[in-house]
C-alpha cells in the first residue's frame, strides 16, 4: 500500500539543504515522488502521515553495532575477550 509523508523537514543524505514541508510518496520499497507537500499525491488508498515537527531521513539504517551482536547473552558478551569479539565480527 502506498504511503505519503507530508510536512516536517526532509534530509535526503546528498548534502543538499534540508527541505521544509516536503511530500514524499513511498510505493513498496521505493520512493516514487518527492516535492512540495501540496504538489505530491498518491493513488487511491494511500496512507498519509503528517510529519509536522519531525525529520524525514529516507534510507537511514541504524547499523552501528549489529555486527558485534552475535548473541543475546549480555553477560557472555561483556566478559568475552575483545579479540574473540573481533573474530566473530569478521565472520559476520
C-alpha positions in Angstrom: 0.0 0.0 0.0 1.5 3.4 -0.9 2.5 5.8 1.9 2.7 9.6 1.7 4.7 11.6 4.2 3.9 15.3 4.4 5.4 18.1 6.4 8.4 18.2 8.7 12.0 18.5 7.4 13.5 16.2 4.8 17.2 15.4 4.9 18.0 13.4 1.8 21.6 12.4 2.6 23.1 14.0 -0.5 24.4 17.1 1.3 21.7 19.3 -0.2 20.0 21.8 2.0 17.1 20.5 4.2 13.7 20.7 2.6 10.8 22.0 4.6 7.2 20.9 4.2 8.0 18.1 1.7 5.8 15.5 0.3 7.4 12.1 -0.1 5.5 9.2 -1.8 6.7 5.7 -1.0 5.4 2.8 -3.1 6.6 -0.6 -1.9 10.3 -0.3 -1.2 10.9 2.7 -3.5 10.5 6.4 -3.2 8.1 7.2 -6.1 8.0 11.1 -5.7 9.5 13.9 -3.7 8.3 17.5 -3.9 6.4 20.2 -2.0 3.7 18.7 0.2 0.9 20.3 -1.8 2.3 19.0 -5.1 2.8 15.3 -4.2 -0.2 13.0 -4.0 -0.7 9.3 -4.1 -3.2 6.9 -5.8 -6.5 6.0 -4.0 -5.9 4.1 -0.8 -2.6 5.8 0.0 -2.0 6.2 3.7 -0.9 9.7 4.6 1.2 10.6 7.6 1.6 14.2 9.0 5.3 14.6 9.9 5.0 18.2 11.0 7.6 18.8 13.7 9.6 15.7 12.7 12.5 14.9 10.4 12.3 12.5 7.5 15.6 10.7 6.6 15.0 8.1 3.9 17.5 5.3 3.7 18.8 5.7 7.2 19.9 2.4 8.6 21.0 2.0 12.2 23.9 -0.4 11.9 26.3 1.0 14.4 26.6 -2.2 16.4 24.7 -5.0 14.7 27.7 -6.9 13.5 29.0 -7.1 17.1 25.8 -8.6 18.5 26.4 -12.3 17.9 24.0 -13.4 20.7 21.6 -12.0 23.3 23.6 -13.1 26.4 24.8 -9.7 27.7 26.9 -11.4 30.5 28.7 -13.5 28.0 29.3 -10.6 25.6 30.6 -8.3 28.4 33.1 -10.9 29.6 34.3 -12.3 26.3 37.8 -11.2 25.2 37.8 -8.3 22.7 40.0 -10.4 20.3 37.2 -13.1 20.2 34.6 -10.5 19.6 36.6 -9.1 16.7 36.9 -12.6 15.1 33.1 -13.0 15.4 32.6 -9.6 13.8 34.9 -10.5 10.9 32.9 -13.8 10.5 29.7 -11.8 10.4 
